[in-house]
Amino acid sequence: MFAAIELDVEFRIAEVRQLASDWVLARTNSIGRVTVHATRESAPEANQELFVFQKVGGDWKIARYCFSTTNPPGSASL
């Protein structure tokens, strides 16, 4: 996916909460622009994200990830 698009976004941390010794939840918001390499078209990008991290072998890994747009309805999208 990242070979096809370029993301120029800023993430803001809304919340980080440790759920257990090896599980952490993080909520973020992001805003910026996305550009499609094939067409060079660019559009605003704004999302809210939920990350669930799990400690595996001493390292934190993304175990789950979801997002939803916060762009207003009818805004330009690619």
Biotite code that builds the C-alpha atoms (Angstrom):
import biotite.structure as struc

atoms = struc.array([
    struc.Atom([0.000, 0.000, 0.000], chain_id="A", res_id=1, res_name="MET", atom_name="CA", element="C"),
    struc.Atom([2.728, 2.500, 0.921], chain_id="A", res_id=2, res_name="PHE", atom_name="CA", element="C"),
    struc.Atom([4.388, 2.013, -2.480], chain_id="A", res_id=3, res_name="ALA", atom_name="CA", element="C"),
    struc.Atom([1.156, 3.315, -4.067], chain_id="A", res_id=4, res_name="ALA", atom_name="CA", element="C"),
    struc.Atom([0.526, 6.320, -1.809], chain_id="A", res_id=5, res_name="ILE", atom_name="CA", element="C"),
    struc.Atom([2.389, 8.928, 0.179], chain_id="A", res_id=6, res_name="GLU", atom_name="CA", element="C"),
    struc.Atom([1.028, 10.026, 3.535], chain_id="A", res_id=7, res_name="LEU", atom_name="CA", element="C"),
    struc.Atom([2.021, 13.396, 4.947], chain_id="A", res_id=8, res_name="ASP", atom_name="CA", element="C"),
    struc.Atom([0.183, 13.340, 8.266], chain_id="A", res_id=9, res_name="VAL", atom_name="CA", element="C"),
    struc.Atom([0.688, 14.432, 11.836], chain_id="A", res_id=10, res_name="GLU", atom_name="CA", element="C"),
    struc.Atom([-0.469, 12.154, 14.640], chain_id="A", res_id=11, res_name="PHE", atom_name="CA", element="C"),
    struc.Atom([-1.737, 13.530, 17.935], chain_id="A", res_id=12, res_name="ARG", atom_name="CA", element="C"),
    struc.Atom([-2.017, 11.181, 20.900], chain_id="A", res_id=13, res_name="ILE", atom_name="CA", element="C"),
    struc.Atom([-5.426, 11.399, 22.561], chain_id="A", res_id=14, res_name="ALA", atom_name="CA", element="C"),
    struc.Atom([-4.995, 8.608, 25.116], chain_id="A", res_id=15, res_name="GLU", atom_name="CA", element="C"),
    struc.Atom([-2.634, 5.813, 26.103], chain_id="A", res_id=16, res_name="VAL", atom_name="CA", element="C"),
    struc.Atom([-3.859, 3.273, 28.614], chain_id="A", res_id=17, res_name="ARG", atom_name="CA", element="C"),
    struc.Atom([-2.134, 0.130, 29.851], chain_id="A", res_id=18, res_name="GLN", atom_name="CA", element="C"),
    struc.Atom([-4.739, -2.633, 30.075], chain_id="A", res_id=19, res_name="LEU", atom_name="CA", element="C"),
    struc.Atom([-2.434, -5.381, 31.368], chain_id="A", res_id=20, res_name="ALA", atom_name="CA", element="C"),
    struc.Atom([1.304, -5.949, 31.692], chain_id="A", res_id=21, res_name="SER", atom_name="CA", element="C"),
    struc.Atom([1.533, -6.914, 28.009], chain_id="A", res_id=22, res_name="ASP", atom_name="CA", element="C"),
    struc.Atom([-1.387, -4.969, 26.465], chain_id="A", res_id=23, res_name="TRP", atom_name="CA", element="C"),
    struc.Atom([-1.699, -1.215, 25.770], chain_id="A", res_id=24, res_name="VAL", atom_name="CA", element="C"),
    struc.Atom([-4.442, 0.761, 24.031], chain_id="A", res_id=25, res_name="LEU", atom_name="CA", element="C"),
    struc.Atom([-3.658, 4.030, 22.231], chain_id="A", res_id=26, res_name="ALA", atom_name="CA", element="C"),
    struc.Atom([-6.114, 6.465, 20.630], chain_id="A", res_id=27, res_name="ARG", atom_name="CA", element="C"),
    struc.Atom([-4.786, 8.998, 18.144], chain_id="A", res_id=28, res_name="THR", atom_name="CA", element="C"),
    struc.Atom([-6.006, 11.616, 15.687], chain_id="A", res_id=29, res_name="ASN", atom_name="CA", element="C"),
    struc.Atom([-4.236, 12.377, 12.434], chain_id="A", res_id=30, res_name="SER", atom_name="CA", element="C"),
    struc.Atom([-4.479, 15.169, 9.903], chain_id="A", res_id=31, res_name="ILE", atom_name="CA", element="C"),
    struc.Atom([-2.621, 15.909, 6.692], chain_id="A", res_id=32, res_name="GLY", atom_name="CA", element="C"),
    struc.Atom([-2.664, 14.897, 3.036], chain_id="A", res_id=33, res_name="ARG", atom_name="CA", element="C"),
    struc.Atom([-2.518, 11.692, 0.991], chain_id="A", res_id=34, res_name="VAL", atom_name="CA", element="C"),
    struc.Atom([-1.026, 11.595, -2.528], chain_id="A", res_id=35, res_name="THR", atom_name="CA", element="C"),
    struc.Atom([-1.490, 8.762, -5.035], chain_id="A", res_id=36, res_name="VAL", atom_name="CA", element="C"),
    struc.Atom([1.842, 8.123, -6.782], chain_id="A", res_id=37, res_name="HIS", atom_name="CA", element="C"),
    struc.Atom([0.278, 6.915, -10.053], chain_id="A", res_id=38, res_name="ALA", atom_name="CA", element="C"),
    struc.Atom([-1.812, 10.052, -10.605], chain_id="A", res_id=39, res_name="THR", atom_name="CA", element="C"),
    struc.Atom([-0.086, 12.578, -8.304], chain_id="A", res_id=40, res_name="ARG", atom_name="CA", element="C"),
    struc.Atom([-3.589, 13.485, -7.051], chain_id="A", res_id=41, res_name="GLU", atom_name="CA", element="C"),
    struc.Atom([-3.644, 14.779, -3.500], chain_id="A", res_id=42, res_name="SER", atom_name="CA", element="C"),
    struc.Atom([-6.486, 15.097, -0.987], chain_id="A", res_id=43, res_name="ALA", atom_name="CA", element="C"),
    struc.Atom([-6.977, 16.001, 2.666], chain_id="A", res_id=44, res_name="PRO", atom_name="CA", element="C"),
    struc.Atom([-6.593, 13.146, 5.132], chain_id="A", res_id=45, res_name="GLU", atom_name="CA", element="C"),
    struc.Atom([-8.062, 13.180, 8.636], chain_id="A", res_id=46, res_name="ALA", atom_name="CA", element="C"),
    struc.Atom([-8.730, 10.150, 10.825], chain_id="A", res_id=47, res_name="ASN", atom_name="CA", element="C"),
    struc.Atom([-9.168, 8.910, 14.337], chain_id="A", res_id=48, res_name="GLN", atom_name="CA", element="C"),
    struc.Atom([-7.261, 5.721, 15.096], chain_id="A", res_id=49, res_name="GLU", atom_name="CA", element="C"),
    struc.Atom([-7.258, 2.970, 17.676], chain_id="A", res_id=50, res_name="LEU", atom_name="CA", element="C"),
    struc.Atom([-4.105, 0.908, 18.212], chain_id="A", res_id=51, res_name="PHE", atom_name="CA", element="C"),
    struc.Atom([-3.863, -2.127, 20.487], chain_id="A", res_id=52, res_name="VAL", atom_name="CA", element="C"),
    struc.Atom([-0.263, -3.069, 21.264], chain_id="A", res_id=53, res_name="PHE", atom_name="CA", element="C"),
    struc.Atom([0.907, -6.414, 22.645], chain_id="A", res_id=54, res_name="GLN", atom_name="CA", element="C"),
    struc.Atom([4.313, -7.097, 24.165], chain_id="A", res_id=55, res_name="LYS", atom_name="CA", element="C"),
    struc.Atom([5.793, -10.101, 22.347], chain_id="A", res_id=56, res_name="VAL", atom_name="CA", element="C"),
    struc.Atom([9.245, -11.348, 23.305], chain_id="A", res_id=57, res_name="GLY", atom_name="CA", element="C"),
    struc.Atom([9.981, -8.090, 25.112], chain_id="A", res_id=58, res_name="GLY", atom_name="CA", element="C"),
    struc.Atom([9.001, -5.880, 22.134], chain_id="A", res_id=59, res_name="ASP", atom_name="CA", element="C"),
    struc.Atom([5.765, -3.928, 21.647], chain_id="A", res_id=60, res_name="TRP", atom_name="CA", element="C"),
    struc.Atom([3.926, -4.935, 18.447], chain_id="A", res_id=61, res_name="LYS", atom_name="CA", element="C"),
    struc.Atom([0.721, -3.613, 16.891], chain_id="A", res_id=62, res_name="ILE", atom_name="CA", element="C"),
    struc.Atom([-1.786, -6.385, 17.584], chain_id="A", res_id=63, res_name="ALA", atom_name="CA", element="C"),
    struc.Atom([-4.893, -4.556, 16.300], chain_id="A", res_id=64, res_name="ARG", atom_name="CA", element="C"),
    struc.Atom([-5.511, -1.324, 14.394], chain_id="A", res_id=65, res_name="TYR", atom_name="CA", element="C"),
    struc.Atom([-8.630, 0.429, 13.185], chain_id="A", res_id=66, res_name="CYS", atom_name="CA", element="C"),
    struc.Atom([-9.468, 3.902, 11.949], chain_id="A", res_id=67, res_name="PHE", atom_name="CA", element="C"),
    struc.Atom([-12.327, 6.028, 10.716], chain_id="A", res_id=68, res_name="SER", atom_name="CA", element="C"),
    struc.Atom([-12.261, 9.228, 8.747], chain_id="A", res_id=69, res_name="THR", atom_name="CA", element="C"),
    struc.Atom([-13.005, 12.548, 10.352], chain_id="A", res_id=70, res_name="THR", atom_name="CA", element="C"),
    struc.Atom([-13.140, 14.349, 6.995], chain_id="A", res_id=71, res_name="ASN", atom_name="CA", element="C"),
    struc.Atom([-16.473, 16.138, 6.619], chain_id="A", res_id=72, res_name="PRO", atom_name="CA", element="C"),
    struc.Atom([-19.041, 14.411, 4.354], chain_id="A", res_id=73, res_name="PRO", atom_name="CA", element="C"),
    struc.Atom([-18.544, 15.377, 0.734], chain_id="A", res_id=74, res_name="GLY", atom_name="CA", element="C"),
    struc.Atom([-14.907, 16.389, 1.199], chain_id="A", res_id=75, res_name="SER", atom_name="CA", element="C"),
    struc.Atom([-12.467, 15.490, -1.546], chain_id="A", res_id=76, res_name="ALA", atom_name="CA", element="C"),
    struc.Atom([-11.201, 11.927, -1.368], chain_id="A", res_id=77, res_name="SER", atom_name="CA", element="C"),
    struc.Atom([-9.201, 9.682, -3.656], chain_id="A", res_id=78, res_name="LEU", atom_name="CA", element="C"),
])
